[in-house]
């Protein structure tokens, strides 16, 4: 007799498909919404705008996929209200942390060629201060770039995630 929610192996496989589909849906929704927010703030069609769009929209989509995977694998019988709250947490808390990490990585790639190796004492200090400065810059500028429609899109994605029926 099978346990509720199926075997772990089946949940791992089905969860991967659900996570990939929902991450793709998040990307399809968030890229144009964040792009419109950037466009309305006066960002032109420049390479830096594309990088900003990728850093602001794709990591939250990835975080949404990871939360979907965790819910599908570890909590298959979760109620719809709790599913929506979990996705809101994933998009609005874990998503920005993923964007901060991507922003810090992009910032680190822009360092001059003569910077210290990452695993040296100086390189680790540079990496730590890069994280601090990237977090500060993200927390100052991201709300201006996300508004006005990105929170609405995130809420709509969370409601969709709450209302859709998971396959067991």
FITIVO-680976 format. One line per field, with one value per atom (N, C-alpha, C, O, CB): residue in one letter; x negated, y, z negated. Coordinates in nm, 2 decimals. Glycine has a CB too. Layout:
# FITIVO-680976
type = (a_...)
xx = (X_...)
yy = (Y_...)
zz = (Z_...)
This chain:
# FITIVO-680976
type = (x_x_x_x_x_x_x_x_x_x_x_x_x_x_x_x_x_x_x_x_x_x_x_x_x_x_x_x_x_x_x_x_x_x_x_x_x_x_x_x_x_x_x_x_x_x_x_x_x_x_x_x_x_x_x_x_x_x_x_x_x_x_x_x_x_x_x_x_x_x_x_x_x_x_x_x_x_x_x_x_x_x_x_x_x_x_x_x_x_x_x_x_x_x_x_x_x_x_x_x_x_x_x_x_x_x_x_x_x_x_x_x_x_x_x_x_x_x_x_x_x_x_x_x_x_x_x_x_x_x_x_x_x_x_x_x_x_x_x_x_x_x_x_x_x_x_x_x_x_x_x_x_x_x_x_x_x_x_x_x_x_x_x_x_x_x_x_x_x_x_x_x_x_x_x_x_x_x_x_x_x_x_x_x_x_x_x_x_x_x_x_x_x_x_x_x_x_x_x_x_x_x_x_x_x_x_x_x_x_x_x_x_x_x_x_x_x_x_x_x_x_x_x_x_x_x_x_x_x_x_x_x_x_x_x_x_x_x_x_x_x_x_x_x_x_x_x_x_x_x_x_x_x_x_x_x_x_x_x_x_x_x_x_x_x_x_x_x_x_x_x_x_x_x_x_x_x_x_x_x_x_x_x_x_x_x_x_x_x_x_x_x_x_x_x_x_x_x_x_x_x_x_x_x_x_x_x_x_x_x_x_x_x_x_x_x_x_x_x_x_x_x_x_x_x_x_x_x_x_x_x_x_x_x_x_x_x_x_x_x_x_x_x_x_x_x_x_x_x_x_x_x_x_x_x_x_x_x_x_x_x_x_x_x_x_x_x_x_x_x_x_x_x_x_x_x_x_x_x_x_x_x_x_x_x_x_x_x_x_x_x_x_x_x_x_x_x_x_x_x_x_x_x_x_x_x_x_x_x_x_x_x_x_x_x_x_x_x_x_x_x_x_x_x_x_x_x_x_x_x_x_x_x_x_x_x_x_x_x_x_x_x_x_x_x_x_x_x_x_x_x_x_x_x_x_x_x_x_x_x_x_x_x_x_x_x_x_x_x_x_x_x_x_x_x_x_x_x_x_x_x_x_x_x_x_x_x_x_x_x_x_x_x_x_x_x_x_x_x_x_x_x_x_x_x_x_x_x_x_x_x_x_x_x_x_x_x_x_x_x_x_x_x_x_x_x_x_x_x_x_x_x_x_x_x_x_x_x_x_x_x_x_x_x_x_x_x_x_x_x_x_x_x_x_x_x_x_x_x_x_x_x_x_x_x_x_x_x_x_x_x_x_x_x_x_x_x_x_x_x_x_x_x_x_x_x_x_x_x_x_x_x_x_x_x_x_x_x_x_x_x_x_x_x_x_x_x_x_x_x_x_x_x_x_x_x_x_x_x_x_x_x_x_x_x_x_x_x_x_x_x_x_x_x_x_x_x_x_x_x_x_x_x_x_x_x_x_x_x_x_x_x_x_x_x_x_x_x_x_x_x_x_x_x_x_x_x_x_x_x_x_x_x_x_x_x_x_x_x_x_x_x_x_x_x_x_x_x_x_x_x_x_x_x_x_x_x_x_x_x_x_x_x_x_x_x_x_x_x_x_x_x_x_x_x_x_x_x_x_x_x_x_x_x_x_x_x_x_x_x_x_x_x_x_x_x_x_x_x_x_x_x_x_x_x_x_x_x_x_x_x_x_x_x_x_x_x_x_x_x_x_x_x_x_x_x_x_x_x_x_x_x_x_x_x_x_x_x_x_x_x_x_x_x_x_x_x_x_x_x_x_x_x_x_x_x_x_x_x_x_x_x_x_x_x_x_x_x_x_x_x_x_x_x_x_x_x_x_x_x_x_x_x_x_x_x_x_x_x_x_x_x_x_x_x_x_x_x_x_x)
xx = (-0.08_0.00_-0.09_-0.19_0.10_-0.05_-0.13_-0.10_0.01_-0.11_-0.20_-0.18_-0.11_-0.12_-0.32_-0.05_0.02_-0.09_-0.20_0.09_-0.06_-0.16_-0.25_-0.33_-0.24_-0.24_-0.32_-0.46_-0.49_-0.34_-0.54_-0.67_-0.76_-0.73_-0.73_-0.87_-0.96_-1.02_-1.04_-1.07_-1.06_-1.12_-1.02_-1.06_-1.15_-0.89_-0.79_-0.77_-0.76_-0.66_-0.77_-0.76_-0.88_-0.86_-0.74_-1.00_-1.12_-1.11_-1.15_-1.24_-1.06_-1.05_-0.94_-0.96_-1.03_-0.82_-0.71_-0.74_-0.70_-0.59_-0.81_-0.84_-0.93_-0.92_-0.90_-1.02_-1.11_-1.04_-1.06_-1.22_-0.95_-0.87_-0.78_-0.78_-0.78_-0.72_-0.64_-0.72_-0.68_-0.56_-0.84_-0.93_-0.98_-0.98_-1.05_-1.01_-1.06_-0.95_-0.97_-1.11_-0.82_-0.71_-0.68_-0.66_-0.59_-0.68_-0.65_-0.76_-0.73_-0.62_-0.89_-1.00_-0.99_-1.01_-1.13_-0.95_-0.94_-0.82_-0.83_-0.91_-0.71_-0.60_-0.64_-0.60_-0.48_-0.71_-0.76_-0.85_-0.83_-0.84_-0.94_-1.02_-0.94_-0.97_-1.13_-0.84_-0.76_-0.68_-0.66_-0.66_-0.64_-0.56_-0.65_-0.62_-0.48_-0.76_-0.84_-0.93_-0.96_-0.93_-0.98_-1.07_-1.00_-1.05_-1.12_-0.88_-0.81_-0.77_-0.77_-0.69_-0.72_-0.68_-0.80_-0.79_-0.61_-0.91_-1.03_-1.08_-1.13_-1.13_-1.08_-1.12_-1.04_-1.09_-1.11_-0.91_-0.82_-0.86_-0.86_-0.67_-0.88_-0.92_-1.05_-1.06_-0.94_-1.15_-1.27_-1.25_-1.30_-1.38_-1.17_-1.14_-1.07_-1.10_-1.05_-0.97_-0.90_-0.99_-0.96_-0.78_-1.10_-1.20_-1.30_-1.39_-1.27_-1.29_-1.38_-1.50_-1.59_-1.43_-1.50_-1.61_-1.60_-1.49_-1.62_-1.70_-1.70_-1.73_-1.76_-1.79_-1.73_-1.77_-1.92_-1.98_-1.71_-1.99_-2.13_-2.17_-2.09_-2.19_-2.30_-2.34_-2.32_-2.29_-2.49_-2.35_-2.33_-2.19_-2.16_-2.39_-2.10_-1.95_-1.92_-1.84_-1.87_-1.98_-1.95_-2.01_-1.94_-2.01_-2.12_-2.18_-2.09_-2.07_-2.33_-2.05_-1.96_-1.83_-1.78_-1.93_-1.78_-1.65_-1.68_-1.59_-1.60_-1.79_-1.82_-1.84_-1.79_-1.94_-1.91_-1.94_-1.81_-1.80_-2.04_-1.72_-1.60_-1.49_-1.41_-1.55_-1.48_-1.37_-1.40_-1.31_-1.32_-1.51_-1.54_-1.57_-1.52_-1.65_-1.65_-1.67_-1.54_-1.52_-1.76_-1.44_-1.32_-1.24_-1.17_-1.23_-1.25_-1.19_-1.25_-1.18_-1.20_-1.38_-1.45_-1.41_-1.39_-1.60_-1.40_-1.36_-1.21_-1.18_-1.36_-1.13_-0.99_-0.99_-0.92_-0.91_-1.08_-1.10_-1.15_-1.10_-1.19_-1.24_-1.29_-1.19_-1.18_-1.42_-1.11_-1.00_-0.90_-0.85_-0.94_-0.87_-0.77_-0.82_-0.75_-0.75_-0.95_-1.01_-1.00_-0.96_-1.15_-1.03_-1.03_-0.89_-0.87_-1.09_-0.79_-0.65_-0.61_-0.54_-0.56_-0.64_-0.59_-0.66_-0.59_-0.63_-0.78_-0.85_-0.82_-0.79_-1.00_-0.83_-0.82_-0.69_-0.66_-0.92_-0.60_-0.47_-0.36_-0.30_-0.47_-0.34_-0.25_-0.10_-0.02_-0.27_-0.06_0.08_0.10_0.20_0.12_0.02_0.04_0.17_0.20_-0.09_0.24_0.36_0.33_0.21_0.43_0.43_0.41_0.36_0.28_0.53_0.42_0.37_0.23_0.15_0.46_0.19_0.05_-0.05_-0.16_0.03_0.00_-0.08_-0.10_-0.21_0.00_0.01_-0.01_-0.10_-0.18_0.13_-0.09_-0.18_-0.32_-0.41_-0.13_-0.34_-0.48_-0.54_-0.65_-0.48_-0.46_-0.51_-0.53_-0.63_-0.41_-0.45_-0.47_-0.61_-0.68_-0.36_-0.63_-0.76_-0.87_-0.98_-0.76_-0.85_-0.96_-0.99_-1.10_-0.92_-0.88_-0.90_-0.95_-1.03_-0.77_-0.90_-0.93_-1.04_-1.09_-0.81_-1.08_-1.20_-1.32_-1.43_-1.15_-1.29_-1.41_-1.44_-1.56_-1.37_-1.35_-1.37_-1.47_-1.57_-1.25_-1.45_-1.54_-1.68_-1.78_-1.49_-1.68_-1.82_-1.89_-2.01_-1.80_-1.82_-1.88_-1.93_-2.03_-1.78_-1.85_-1.89_-2.01_-2.10_-1.77_-2.02_-2.13_-2.26_-2.36_-2.11_-2.25_-2.36_-2.40_-2.52_-2.33_-2.30_-2.34_-2.40_-2.49_-2.21_-2.34_-2.39_-2.54_-2.62_-2.31_-2.56_-2.70_-2.80_-2.91_-2.70_-2.75_-2.83_-2.86_-2.98_-2.77_-2.76_-2.78_-2.88_-2.96_-2.65_-2.86_-2.95_-3.09_-3.19_-2.90_-3.11_-3.24_-3.31_-3.43_-3.24_-3.23_-3.28_-3.33_-3.42_-3.18_-3.28_-3.33_-3.45_-3.50_-3.22_-3.51_-3.63_-3.74_-3.74_-3.67_-3.84_-3.95_-4.03_-4.03_-4.04_-4.11_-4.19_-4.30_-4.34_-4.25_-4.34_-4.45_-4.40_-4.48_-4.53_-4.27_-4.23_-4.28_-4.32_-4.07_-4.28_-4.34_-4.26_-4.14_-4.35_-4.33_-4.26_-4.16_-4.17_-4.37_-4.05_-3.93_-3.97_-3.92_-3.82_-4.05_-4.08_-4.19_-4.24_-4.11_-4.25_-4.35_-4.28_-4.16_-4.44_-4.35_-4.29_-4.24_-4.12_-4.40_-4.31_-4.26_-4.14_-4.04_-4.37_-4.14_-4.03_-3.90_-3.79_-4.06_-3.92_-3.80_-3.74_-3.62_-3.84_-3.83_-3.78_-3.71_-3.61_-3.90_-3.77_-3.70_-3.56_-3.47_-3.79_-3.56_-3.43_-3.33_-3.21_-3.45_-3.37_-3.28_-3.23_-3.11_-3.35_-3.32_-3.27_-3.19_-3.10_-3.39_-3.21_-3.13_-2.98_-2.89_-3.18_-2.97_-2.84_-2.77_-2.65_-2.85_-2.85_-2.79_-2.74_-2.63_-2.89_-2.83_-2.80_-2.69_-2.60_-2.92_-2.69_-2.58_-2.45_-2.34_-2.61_-2.45_-2.32_-2.27_-2.15_-2.34_-2.36_-2.32_-2.26_-2.16_-2.44_-2.34_-2.29_-2.16_-2.07_-2.39_-2.14_-2.02_-1.90_-1.79_-2.03_-1.92_-1.82_-1.78_-1.66_-1.86_-1.87_-1.83_-1.76_-1.66_-1.96_-1.82_-1.76_-1.66_-1.57_-1.88_-1.66_-1.56_-1.42_-1.33_-1.59_-1.38_-1.24_-1.19_-1.08_-1.21_-1.28_-1.25_-1.24_-1.15_-1.36_-1.31_-1.31_-1.20_-1.15_-1.44_-1.16_-1.05_-0.91_-0.82_-1.06_-0.90_-0.76_-0.72_-0.81_-0.76_-0.60_-0.48_-0.42_-0.34_-0.38_-0.46_-0.38_-0.44_-0.37_-0.37_-0.56_-0.63_-0.56_-0.54_-0.77_-0.53_-0.46_-0.33_-0.28_-0.45_-0.26_-0.13_-0.15_-0.07_-0.06_-0.25_-0.27_-0.31_-0.27_-0.39_-0.40_-0.43_-0.31_-0.30_-0.54_-0.22_-0.10_-0.02_0.04_-0.03_0.00_0.08_0.01_0.09_0.08_-0.12_-0.18_-0.16_-0.14_-0.33_-0.16_-0.14_0.00_0.03_-0.17_0.10_0.24_0.26_0.33_0.33_0.20_0.21_0.15_0.21_0.13_0.03_-0.03_0.06_0.07_-0.17_0.13_0.22_0.34_0.39_0.26_0.39_0.52_0.50_0.60_0.59_0.39_0.37_0.37_0.31_0.25_0.42_0.42_0.30_0.26_0.54_0.22_0.10_0.14_0.24_0.01_0.06_0.08_0.00_-0.11_0.03_0.07_0.01_-0.04_-0.09_0.11)
yy = (-0.12_0.00_0.12_0.13_0.00_0.22_0.34_0.44_0.45_0.40_0.52_0.63_0.74_0.75_0.67_0.83_0.95_1.04_1.06_1.04_1.08_1.16_1.08_1.13_1.24_0.95_0.86_0.84_0.89_0.92_0.76_0.73_0.85_0.94_0.61_0.86_0.97_0.98_1.09_0.96_0.87_0.88_0.94_1.02_0.73_0.90_0.96_1.11_1.19_0.89_1.15_1.29_1.37_1.48_1.31_1.31_1.38_1.41_1.52_1.30_1.31_1.32_1.42_1.51_1.19_1.40_1.49_1.63_1.73_1.44_1.65_1.78_1.85_1.98_1.77_1.78_1.85_1.91_2.02_1.75_1.83_1.88_2.00_2.10_1.77_1.99_2.10_2.23_2.34_2.07_2.21_2.32_2.39_2.51_2.27_2.31_2.37_2.44_2.55_2.25_2.39_2.46_2.59_2.69_2.37_2.58_2.71_2.81_2.93_2.67_2.77_2.86_2.93_3.05_2.79_2.85_2.91_3.01_3.11_2.80_2.97_3.06_3.19_3.30_3.00_3.18_3.30_3.38_3.51_3.26_3.32_3.40_3.47_3.58_3.31_3.40_3.45_3.57_3.67_3.35_3.57_3.68_3.79_3.91_3.63_3.76_3.86_3.94_4.05_3.79_3.87_3.94_4.06_4.17_3.85_4.05_4.16_4.27_4.39_4.12_4.22_4.31_4.40_4.52_4.24_4.33_4.41_4.49_4.60_4.31_4.44_4.52_4.64_4.75_4.43_4.63_4.75_4.85_4.97_4.71_4.80_4.89_4.96_5.08_4.81_4.89_4.95_5.06_5.17_4.85_5.02_5.11_5.24_5.35_5.04_5.22_5.34_5.43_5.54_5.29_5.37_5.45_5.52_5.59_5.37_5.50_5.56_5.48_5.54_5.69_5.35_5.27_5.24_5.20_5.14_5.27_5.24_5.10_5.02_5.33_5.06_4.93_4.92_4.93_4.90_4.90_4.90_4.76_4.70_5.01_4.72_4.59_4.60_4.49_4.57_4.71_4.71_4.70_4.64_4.85_4.74_4.72_4.57_4.52_4.80_4.51_4.36_4.29_4.19_4.31_4.33_4.27_4.30_4.21_4.32_4.42_4.46_4.38_4.33_4.61_4.36_4.28_4.14_4.08_4.29_4.08_3.94_3.93_3.83_3.89_4.02_4.01_4.03_3.98_4.11_4.12_4.15_4.05_4.03_4.28_3.98_3.90_3.75_3.67_3.93_3.70_3.56_3.49_3.38_3.54_3.55_3.48_3.46_3.36_3.56_3.56_3.53_3.42_3.34_3.65_3.41_3.30_3.16_3.06_3.32_3.16_3.04_3.01_2.89_3.06_3.11_3.09_3.03_2.94_3.22_3.08_3.02_2.88_2.80_3.10_2.84_2.70_2.62_2.50_2.69_2.67_2.59_2.57_2.46_2.66_2.68_2.66_2.56_2.48_2.80_2.57_2.47_2.33_2.24_2.50_2.31_2.18_2.13_2.02_2.18_2.22_2.18_2.15_2.05_2.30_2.23_2.20_2.07_1.99_2.31_2.04_1.92_1.80_1.69_1.93_1.81_1.69_1.67_1.56_1.70_1.77_1.75_1.78_1.73_1.84_1.85_1.89_1.87_1.96_2.03_1.75_1.73_1.75_1.78_1.59_1.74_1.76_1.89_1.90_1.64_1.99_2.12_2.19_2.17_2.21_2.26_2.33_2.45_2.50_2.38_2.50_2.60_2.73_2.80_2.62_2.77_2.90_2.89_2.99_2.93_2.78_2.76_2.75_2.80_2.63_2.70_2.69_2.83_2.87_2.61_2.92_3.06_3.13_3.21_3.12_3.12_3.19_3.14_3.22_3.16_3.01_2.96_3.03_3.06_2.81_3.04_3.10_3.25_3.30_3.07_3.32_3.46_3.47_3.56_3.52_3.39_3.39_3.36_3.43_3.29_3.27_3.23_3.35_3.38_3.11_3.41_3.52_3.65_3.72_3.54_3.68_3.81_3.81_3.91_3.86_3.69_3.69_3.61_3.67_3.61_3.49_3.42_3.48_3.48_3.27_3.52_3.58_3.70_3.70_3.62_3.80_3.91_3.87_3.92_4.01_3.77_3.72_3.65_3.67_3.61_3.58_3.53_3.64_3.63_3.43_3.75_3.86_3.93_3.97_3.96_3.94_4.00_3.92_3.97_4.01_3.79_3.70_3.72_3.73_3.55_3.72_3.74_3.88_3.90_3.72_3.98_4.12_4.12_4.19_4.22_4.06_4.05_3.98_4.02_3.99_3.87_3.80_3.89_3.89_3.67_3.96_4.05_4.16_4.20_4.10_4.21_4.32_4.27_4.34_4.37_4.15_4.09_4.07_4.08_3.96_4.03_4.01_4.14_4.14_3.95_4.25_4.38_4.43_4.54_4.48_4.36_4.40_4.41_4.34_4.30_4.50_4.51_4.38_4.30_4.62_4.35_4.23_4.21_4.10_4.23_4.32_4.31_4.28_4.30_4.43_4.25_4.22_4.09_4.00_4.22_4.07_3.95_3.83_3.83_3.97_3.71_3.58_3.56_3.61_3.47_3.50_3.49_3.42_3.45_3.42_3.31_3.23_3.29_3.22_3.09_3.41_3.47_3.55_3.57_3.56_3.60_3.68_3.81_3.85_3.71_3.87_3.99_3.97_4.05_4.06_3.86_3.82_3.79_3.83_3.70_3.72_3.70_3.83_3.84_3.60_3.92_4.05_4.12_4.18_4.13_4.12_4.18_4.12_4.19_4.17_3.99_3.92_3.96_3.98_3.77_3.96_4.00_4.14_4.17_3.99_4.24_4.37_4.38_4.47_4.47_4.30_4.30_4.26_4.31_4.20_4.16_4.11_4.23_4.25_3.99_4.29_4.41_4.52_4.57_4.46_4.56_4.67_4.63_4.71_4.71_4.50_4.46_4.46_4.50_4.32_4.41_4.41_4.55_4.58_4.34_4.64_4.78_4.84_4.90_4.87_4.83_4.88_4.82_4.89_4.86_4.69_4.63_4.68_4.70_4.47_4.69_4.73_4.87_4.91_4.71_4.96_5.10_5.11_5.18_5.18_5.04_5.06_4.97_5.00_5.06_4.84_4.74_4.78_4.76_4.61_4.84_4.88_4.98_4.98_4.93_5.07_5.17_5.10_5.15_5.28_5.00_4.93_4.83_4.80_4.87_4.77_4.67_4.73_4.67_4.58_4.85_4.91_4.97_5.01_5.02_4.97_4.95_4.81_4.77_5.05_4.74_4.62_4.48_4.38_4.61_4.48_4.35_4.29_4.17_4.37_4.37_4.30_4.25_4.14_4.41_4.32_4.27_4.13_4.04_4.37_4.13_4.00_3.89_3.78_4.02_3.92_3.82_3.77_3.65_3.88_3.86_3.82_3.73_3.63_3.94_3.77_3.69_3.55_3.45_3.76_3.54_3.41_3.33_3.20_3.43_3.39_3.32_3.27_3.15_3.40_3.35_3.31_3.19_3.10_3.42_3.20_3.09_2.96_2.86_3.13_2.97_2.86_2.80_2.68_2.89_2.88_2.84_2.77_2.67_2.95_2.81_2.76_2.64_2.57_2.87_2.62_2.51_2.38_2.38_2.52_2.28_2.15_2.07_2.04_2.07_2.03_1.95_1.81_1.76_1.95_1.74_1.60_1.52_1.55_1.57_1.42_1.33_1.20_1.12_1.31)
zz = (0.00_0.00_0.00_-0.07_-0.12_0.08_0.10_-0.01_-0.05_0.24_-0.05_-0.14_-0.07_0.05_-0.20_-0.15_-0.09_-0.02_-0.08_-0.20_0.10_0.17_0.26_0.34_0.08_0.26_0.34_0.28_0.18_0.48_0.35_0.31_0.33_0.41_0.38_0.26_0.26_0.40_0.45_0.16_0.46_0.60_0.70_0.78_0.65_0.69_0.78_0.75_0.85_0.77_0.63_0.59_0.64_0.68_0.44_0.63_0.68_0.83_0.88_0.65_0.91_1.05_1.09_1.17_1.12_1.03_1.06_1.01_1.08_1.00_0.90_0.85_0.94_0.95_0.71_1.01_1.10_1.22_1.26_1.15_1.27_1.38_1.34_1.42_1.44_1.23_1.18_1.15_1.18_1.05_1.10_1.07_1.20_1.21_0.99_1.30_1.42_1.49_1.55_1.52_1.49_1.55_1.48_1.54_1.55_1.35_1.27_1.28_1.29_1.13_1.28_1.30_1.44_1.45_1.28_1.54_1.68_1.68_1.74_1.78_1.61_1.60_1.53_1.57_1.53_1.42_1.35_1.44_1.44_1.22_1.51_1.60_1.71_1.74_1.67_1.77_1.87_1.82_1.89_1.93_1.70_1.64_1.59_1.62_1.52_1.52_1.46_1.56_1.54_1.35_1.66_1.76_1.82_1.82_1.87_1.88_1.93_1.83_1.86_2.01_1.71_1.61_1.56_1.55_1.49_1.53_1.48_1.60_1.57_1.43_1.72_1.83_1.85_1.88_1.96_1.83_1.84_1.73_1.75_1.83_1.61_1.50_1.53_1.50_1.37_1.59_1.62_1.73_1.73_1.67_1.83_1.94_1.89_1.94_2.05_1.80_1.75_1.66_1.64_1.67_1.61_1.54_1.63_1.58_1.43_1.76_1.85_1.90_1.96_1.79_1.87_1.91_2.06_2.11_1.83_2.14_2.28_2.31_2.22_2.36_2.44_2.49_2.49_2.60_2.63_2.38_2.37_2.31_2.25_2.28_2.33_2.27_2.11_2.06_2.30_2.05_1.90_1.86_1.76_1.85_1.95_1.92_1.92_1.84_2.01_2.02_2.03_1.91_1.86_2.16_1.86_1.74_1.62_1.54_1.72_1.61_1.50_1.50_1.40_1.50_1.62_1.64_1.60_1.53_1.78_1.64_1.61_1.46_1.40_1.68_1.39_1.25_1.17_1.06_1.21_1.21_1.14_1.16_1.07_1.17_1.28_1.31_1.30_1.25_1.45_1.34_1.35_1.22_1.20_1.44_1.13_1.00_0.92_0.86_0.91_0.91_0.84_0.91_0.85_0.84_1.05_1.12_1.08_1.06_1.27_1.07_1.02_0.88_0.84_1.03_0.79_0.65_0.65_0.57_0.57_0.74_0.75_0.79_0.73_0.85_0.88_0.92_0.80_0.78_1.04_0.73_0.61_0.50_0.44_0.56_0.48_0.38_0.43_0.35_0.35_0.56_0.61_0.60_0.56_0.76_0.62_0.61_0.46_0.43_0.65_0.37_0.23_0.18_0.11_0.14_0.23_0.19_0.25_0.18_0.24_0.38_0.45_0.39_0.38_0.60_0.34_0.29_0.14_0.10_0.31_0.06_-0.08_-0.14_-0.26_-0.15_-0.07_-0.13_-0.02_0.01_-0.18_0.03_0.14_0.10_0.19_0.19_-0.02_-0.06_-0.13_-0.20_-0.16_-0.10_-0.16_-0.11_0.01_-0.13_-0.20_-0.16_-0.07_-0.06_-0.28_0.00_0.10_0.04_0.10_0.18_-0.08_-0.14_-0.18_-0.16_-0.26_-0.23_-0.27_-0.15_-0.16_-0.36_-0.04_0.08_0.13_0.17_0.19_0.13_0.18_0.09_0.14_0.18_-0.04_-0.14_-0.12_-0.13_-0.28_-0.09_-0.07_0.06_0.06_-0.06_0.16_0.28_0.27_0.32_0.40_0.19_0.17_0.09_0.13_0.08_0.00_-0.07_0.03_0.02_-0.19_0.11_0.21_0.30_0.33_0.29_0.35_0.45_0.39_0.45_0.53_0.27_0.21_0.11_0.07_0.15_0.06_-0.03_0.03_0.02_-0.16_0.08_0.14_0.27_0.31_0.15_0.35_0.48_0.48_0.55_0.55_0.39_0.38_0.33_0.37_0.29_0.24_0.20_0.32_0.33_0.08_0.40_0.52_0.62_0.68_0.59_0.63_0.71_0.65_0.73_0.72_0.52_0.46_0.49_0.52_0.30_0.48_0.51_0.66_0.69_0.49_0.75_0.89_0.92_0.99_0.98_0.85_0.86_0.81_0.87_0.78_0.69_0.64_0.73_0.75_0.50_0.80_0.89_1.01_1.06_0.93_1.07_1.18_1.14_1.22_1.23_1.02_0.97_0.96_1.00_0.84_0.91_0.90_1.03_1.05_0.82_1.14_1.27_1.33_1.42_1.36_1.28_1.33_1.26_1.30_1.32_1.17_1.10_1.20_1.31_0.99_1.18_1.27_1.27_1.17_1.23_1.37_1.39_1.28_1.26_1.52_1.22_1.12_0.98_0.89_1.13_0.96_0.83_0.78_0.86_0.82_0.65_0.59_0.62_0.65_0.43_0.61_0.63_0.53_0.41_0.63_0.56_0.47_0.34_0.24_0.54_0.35_0.23_0.14_0.05_0.27_0.18_0.09_-0.02_-0.01_0.18_-0.12_-0.22_-0.17_-0.20_-0.33_-0.08_-0.02_0.07_0.08_0.06_0.14_0.23_0.15_0.19_0.31_0.04_-0.05_-0.11_-0.12_-0.16_-0.15_-0.19_-0.08_-0.10_-0.25_0.04_0.15_0.18_0.20_0.28_0.17_0.19_0.08_0.11_0.19_-0.05_-0.15_-0.14_-0.15_-0.29_-0.10_-0.08_0.05_0.06_-0.07_0.14_0.26_0.22_0.27_0.37_0.14_0.09_0.02_0.04_0.00_-0.07_-0.15_-0.05_-0.07_-0.25_0.04_0.13_0.22_0.25_0.21_0.27_0.36_0.29_0.35_0.42_0.17_0.09_0.07_0.08_-0.05_0.03_0.01_0.14_0.14_-0.04_0.25_0.38_0.42_0.47_0.49_0.40_0.44_0.35_0.41_0.42_0.22_0.13_0.16_0.13_-0.01_0.21_0.24_0.37_0.38_0.24_0.48_0.61_0.66_0.74_0.71_0.61_0.66_0.64_0.73_0.59_0.52_0.51_0.61_0.66_0.37_0.64_0.75_0.88_0.96_0.75_0.91_1.04_1.05_1.16_1.07_0.93_0.93_0.94_1.00_0.81_0.89_0.88_1.02_1.09_0.78_1.05_0.98_1.00_0.92_1.01_1.10_1.14_1.10_1.10_1.29_1.06_1.02_0.89_0.89_0.99_0.79_0.67_0.71_0.66_0.56_0.80_0.85_0.92_0.90_0.94_1.01_1.08_0.99_1.01_1.19_0.89_0.79_0.71_0.68_0.69_0.67_0.60_0.69_0.65_0.55_0.82_0.91_0.93_0.94_1.05_0.94_0.95_0.82_0.83_0.97_0.70_0.58_0.57_0.53_0.46_0.62_0.62_0.72_0.69_0.65_0.83_0.93_0.87_0.89_1.06_0.81_0.74_0.64_0.62_0.69_0.56_0.46_0.51_0.45_0.37_0.63_0.68_0.77_0.79_0.75_0.83_0.92_0.84_0.73_1.01_0.90_0.83_0.86_0.97_0.88_0.75_0.78_0.81_0.76_0.65_0.89_0.92_0.82_0.78_1.07_0.77_0.67_0.72_0.65_0.55)
